């Protein structure tokens, strides 16, 4: 028994001895390999054949820094970070953080500027090439460029284009960049809730990055680009902070010469950057931020402007996108006019573009289904290239004659590729012009049956003018007698009342109550024996009922509708009005007169009544907007009845 135990112990000792020897051998081999590799690196380094990875990285950073005109403060931070990197081991977590920071620091365009072009004739040509109309906006941009030419630099201004969707706010920003010869970068802040998107993250966070502005400078590689901040009226606000407040420093010409990004932690000069913002409305932009921007309003396009835009810009683009470039396929002027009046009445041209694209797509389908299109003829160069390819394929097939399967596969592939690459063209003998009568087959039935809800307005109905984020629109006010109240005592007139519908907001409800009270007092002053409002319950409605409405500018329209109903006399059908009414009959200033005038023009209005305080706005309107329309400034309500046929 003792012998068995002794034998086991001997086996264990032998096994342990073997394991120890194996481990020692491996360790010694690794030590030997490491020692030899270090020697080899040292020899190569001495011979100049190879440098250490970290040293090489530091040399690259220093070489990049030498090519940049870093400010003294940035240069000092750079030297400190390079010194820190030299003493860090590549395996340390701080190594990658410092390396990424130096990478960003050396990729910013310190001291690099793109040459600016202040050629006014060229700028005008560029703006006219990219946009039709908008003369007031173009004039303001040319003034901006002229000032820059005198000063030698365009800086110190933050432009904000405000207007309904589809009027060309973003594309105007691109045109300004092209006219000035600047690099262009766009980013949207719609729905942005994190301040770090603007000012960057702290470097202590995992995955930290600079803000959008620093990223833009890295992308464009110049310190004087044009940065377009889109949808600035739709900024969010969350638990990560208020981005609108963070933009205050960015968009302040007095502060942004030393903009401090949280990640970079060095001042970045943004005074040479031209900031252009876009918004649909200004109501949601915070006051301090709005104060830093110069507002340029884009009101939308008239029907004749849309016609020109469609024929010069939208139709050729849609035609090319549908593969009909060079084909005799077109839209008649009558068809485009019908599109504008019956399908696309919004202020912008985005919806019009969609309808024109749809027409050309259906035209392409019609051409293919009818078999009119023919394959594109192969050019001489392509024929020669094809023959060379065929010869090479035949030679390859001869070499692989003993592999029939491979040969068959090789023969099939070029045939499939040629079929896929084949283009079709429409012969010159084929022509197609889409007329107004054929629109229904291309884009469906008309969305709008007529320009007006009423061709002849009955008593109690008046056309008002409203402003929305989509532009101006005609807004009818309807009033009828709902019921008659029998007063047995013939003394009190308090039984009459007003009932309103049409999804009106609080301000508009107050306007209706105020208009009702004012017209009752007006009737009492004019004819004390008239008890119309005391003996009737009036129902006032604003179509369309599904659309929420609010604002004070419908006061005079509501009062006129009630007065027309009380006198049982219709007003002139070609009159529209806008203005806020006070209890004493004073007509106060309103906004959006240009948009409202455009809407009135679309509806065939010939006479517009507006507050006297808006005379300056009326005089600034372009002649083509006011053409054929009489404008009457109103200070007191008593001036309105004679102008609308109620006197």
WOKAVEN-V329349 format. One record per residue. N is the residue number from 1. OMEGA is omega in whole degrees, 0 to 359 (NA if undefined). Layout:
{{N | OMEGA} {N | OMEGA}}
This chain:
{{1 | 179} {2 | 180} {3 | 180} {4 | 180} {5 | 180} {6 | 180} {7 | 179} {8 | 180} {9 | 179} {10 | 179} {11 | 178} {12 | 180} {13 | 179} {14 | 180} {15 | 179} {16 | 179} {17 | 180} {18 | 180} {19 | 180} {20 | 179} {21 | 179} {22 | 180} {23 | 179} {24 | 180} {25 | 180} {26 | 181} {27 | 181} {28 | 178} {29 | 180} {30 | 178} {31 | 180} {32 | 179} {33 | 180} {34 | 181} {35 | 180} {36 | 179} {37 | 178} {38 | 176} {39 | 180} {40 | 177} {41 | 180} {42 | 179} {43 | 180} {44 | 179} {45 | 178} {46 | 180} {47 | 180} {48 | 181} {49 | 184} {50 | 177} {51 | 179} {52 | 183} {53 | 180} {54 | 178} {55 | 179} {56 | 178} {57 | 179} {58 | 178} {59 | 179} {60 | 179} {61 | 181} {62 | 178} {63 | 177} {64 | 182} {65 | 180} {66 | 181} {67 | 182} {68 | 177} {69 | 182} {70 | 172} {71 | 184} {72 | 181} {73 | 179} {74 | 179} {75 | 179} {76 | 178} {77 | 179} {78 | 180} {79 | 179} {80 | 181} {81 | 177} {82 | 176} {83 | 178} {84 | 181} {85 | 182} {86 | 182} {87 | 179} {88 | 175} {89 | 180} {90 | 181} {91 | 183} {92 | 181} {93 | 181} {94 | 182} {95 | 182} {96 | 178} {97 | 180} {98 | 180} {99 | 179} {100 | 180} {101 | 179} {102 | 178} {103 | 177} {104 | 184} {105 | 182} {106 | 178} {107 | 175} {108 | 186} {109 | 180} {110 | 176} {111 | 179} {112 | 180} {113 | 174} {114 | 181} {115 | 183} {116 | 182} {117 | 180} {118 | 181} {119 | 184} {120 | 177} {121 | 178} {122 | 179} {123 | 179} {124 | 179} {125 | 180} {126 | 180} {127 | 179} {128 | 178} {129 | 187} {130 | 185} {131 | 175} {132 | 180} {133 | 180} {134 | 186} {135 | 180} {136 | 179} {137 | 179} {138 | 180} {139 | 180} {140 | 180} {141 | 178} {142 | 175} {143 | 180} {144 | 180} {145 | 179} {146 | 177} {147 | 178} {148 | 179} {149 | 179} {150 | 182} {151 | 182} {152 | 179} {153 | 175} {154 | 181} {155 | 176} {156 | 180} {157 | 174} {158 | 181} {159 | 176} {160 | 178} {161 | 182} {162 | 179} {163 | 180} {164 | 180} {165 | 173} {166 | 181} {167 | 174} {168 | 181} {169 | 181} {170 | 182} {171 | 176} {172 | 175} {173 | 177} {174 | 181} {175 | 178} {176 | 179} {177 | 180} {178 | 180} {179 | 181} {180 | 183} {181 | 181} {182 | 172} {183 | 184} {184 | 176} {185 | 181} {186 | 169} {187 | 184} {188 | 177} {189 | 178} {190 | 181} {191 | 182} {192 | 182} {193 | 186} {194 | 178} {195 | 182} {196 | 177} {197 | 180} {198 | 187} {199 | 176} {200 | 178} {201 | 171} {202 | 184} {203 | 180} {204 | 181} {205 | 176} {206 | 180} {207 | 181} {208 | 179} {209 | 174} {210 | 179} {211 | 185} {212 | 185} {213 | 179} {214 | 176} {215 | 179} {216 | 179} {217 | 178} {218 | 183} {219 | 186} {220 | 178} {221 | 173} {222 | 183} {223 | 180} {224 | 177} {225 | 168} {226 | 180} {227 | 179} {228 | 178} {229 | 187} {230 | 175} {231 | 183} {232 | 178} {233 | 182} {234 | 177} {235 | 177} {236 | 177} {237 | 183} {238 | 181} {239 | 177} {240 | 179} {241 | 182} {242 | 182} {243 | 180} {244 | 177} {245 | 178} {246 | 180} {247 | 181} {248 | 179} {249 | 183} {250 | 187} {251 | 177} {252 | 181} {253 | 181} {254 | 184} {255 | 190} {256 | 173} {257 | 176} {258 | 180} {259 | 184} {260 | 175} {261 | 183} {262 | 182} {263 | 183} {264 | 178} {265 | 173} {266 | 181} {267 | 178} {268 | 183} {269 | 179} {270 | 184} {271 | 179} {272 | 179} {273 | 176} {274 | 181} {275 | 175} {276 | 180} {277 | 176} {278 | 180} {279 | 174} {280 | 179} {281 | 178} {282 | 185} {283 | 185} {284 | 177} {285 | 180} {286 | 184} {287 | 180} {288 | 179} {289 | 180} {290 | 181} {291 | 182} {292 | 186} {293 | 173} {294 | 186} {295 | 173} {296 | 186} {297 | 174} {298 | 191} {299 | 183} {300 | 187} {301 | 173} {302 | 183} {303 | 181} {304 | 176} {305 | 177} {306 | 179} {307 | 179} {308 | 180} {309 | 181} {310 | 183} {311 | 184} {312 | 188} {313 | 191} {314 | 182} {315 | 177} {316 | 179} {317 | 180} {318 | 180} {319 | 179} {320 | 180} {321 | 180} {322 | 180} {323 | 183} {324 | 181} {325 | 182} {326 | 180} {327 | 180} {328 | 178} {329 | 186} {330 | 175} {331 | 178} {332 | 178} {333 | 179} {334 | 179} {335 | 179} {336 | 179} {337 | 178} {338 | 176} {339 | 183} {340 | 187} {341 | 187} {342 | 183} {343 | 191} {344 | 183} {345 | 182} {346 | 185} {347 | 182} {348 | 182} {349 | 182} {350 | 179} {351 | 176} {352 | 178} {353 | 179} {354 | 180} {355 | 179} {356 | 177} {357 | 179} {358 | 179} {359 | 182} {360 | 175} {361 | 179} {362 | 176} {363 | 177} {364 | 178} {365 | 180} {366 | 181} {367 | 181} {368 | 181} {369 | 180} {370 | 178} {371 | 181} {372 | 185} {373 | 179} {374 | 179} {375 | 178} {376 | 179} {377 | 182} {378 | 181} {379 | 182} {380 | 180} {381 | 181} {382 | 179} {383 | 179} {384 | 179} {385 | 180} {386 | 179} {387 | 178} {388 | 179} {389 | 179} {390 | 180} {391 | 180} {392 | 180} {393 | 179} {394 | 179} {395 | 179} {396 | 179} {397 | 179} {398 | 180} {399 | 183} {400 | 182} {401 | 180} {402 | 179} {403 | 185} {404 | 182} {405 | 180} {406 | 180} {407 | 180} {408 | 180} {409 | 180} {410 | 181} {411 | 184} {412 | 188} {413 | 179} {414 | 180} {415 | 179} {416 | 181} {417 | 181} {418 | 178} {419 | 181} {420 | 184} {421 | 185} {422 | 177} {423 | 179} {424 | 178} {425 | 180} {426 | 181} {427 | 182} {428 | 182} {429 | 182} {430 | 177} {431 | 180} {432 | 175} {433 | 180} {434 | 181} {435 | 181} {436 | 181} {437 | 182} {438 | 184} {439 | 183} {440 | 179} {441 | 181} {442 | 185} {443 | 177} {444 | 181} {445 | 181} {446 | 178} {447 | 180} {448 | 182} {449 | 182} {450 | 180} {451 | 185} {452 | 174} {453 | 178} {454 | 172} {455 | 174} {456 | 185} {457 | 176} {458 | 178} {459 | 180} {460 | 181} {461 | 181} {462 | 176} {463 | 173} {464 | 180} {465 | 184} {466 | 176} {467 | 176} {468 | 178} {469 | 177} {470 | 181} {471 | 180} {472 | 178} {473 | 176} {474 | 185} {475 | 181} {476 | 173} {477 | 181} {478 | 175} {479 | 179} {480 | 174} {481 | 182} {482 | 181} {483 | 178} {484 | 180} {485 | 179} {486 | 178} {487 | 183} {488 | 183} {489 | 181} {490 | 181} {491 | 186} {492 | 176} {493 | 185} {494 | 184} {495 | 178} {496 | 180} {497 | 182} {498 | 178} {499 | 184} {500 | 173} {501 | 178} {502 | 179} {503 | 182} {504 | 175} {505 | 184} {506 | 181} {507 | 182} {508 | 176} {509 | 177} {510 | 178} {511 | 180} {512 | 178} {513 | 180} {514 | 180} {515 | 179} {516 | 180} {517 | 182} {518 | 182} {519 | 176} {520 | 179} {521 | 179} {522 | 179} {523 | 178} {524 | 180} {525 | 183} {526 | 184} {527 | 183} {528 | 181} {529 | 182} {530 | 181} {531 | 185} {532 | 184} {533 | 178} {534 | 185} {535 | 182} {536 | 171} {537 | 185} {538 | 174} {539 | 179} {540 | 184} {541 | 178} {542 | 176} {543 | 356} {544 | 189} {545 | 183} {546 | 183} {547 | 177} {548 | 182} {549 | 176} {550 | 181} {551 | 185} {552 | 192} {553 | 180} {554 | 184} {555 | 182} {556 | 180} {557 | 179} {558 | 180} {559 | 180} {560 | 178} {561 | 179} {562 | 178} {563 | 178} {564 | 179} {565 | 181} {566 | 180} {567 | 182} {568 | 179} {569 | 178} {570 | 177} {571 | 178} {572 | 184} {573 | 184} {574 | 182} {575 | 171} {576 | 184} {577 | 177} {578 | 180} {579 | 176} {580 | 184} {581 | 174} {582 | 184} {583 | 179} {584 | 178} {585 | 178} {586 | 179} {587 | 186} {588 | 184} {589 | 177} {590 | 178} {591 | 175} {592 | 183} {593 | 181} {594 | 179} {595 | 180} {596 | 179} {597 | 177} {598 | 178} {599 | 179} {600 | 179} {601 | 178} {602 | 184} {603 | 176} {604 | 180} {605 | 179} {606 | 182} {607 | 180} {608 | 175} {609 | 183} {610 | 182} {611 | 180} {612 | 179} {613 | 180} {614 | 181} {615 | 180} {616 | 178} {617 | 180} {618 | 181} {619 | 180} {620 | 181} {621 | 177} {622 | 183} {623 | 182} {624 | 177} {625 | 183} {626 | 185} {627 | 179} {628 | 182} {629 | 175} {630 | 177} {631 | 180} {632 | 177} {633 | 185} {634 | 176} {635 | 178} {636 | 185} {637 | 182} {638 | 177} {639 | 188} {640 | 185} {641 | 179} {642 | 183} {643 | 183} {644 | 177} {645 | 179} {646 | 182} {647 | NA}}
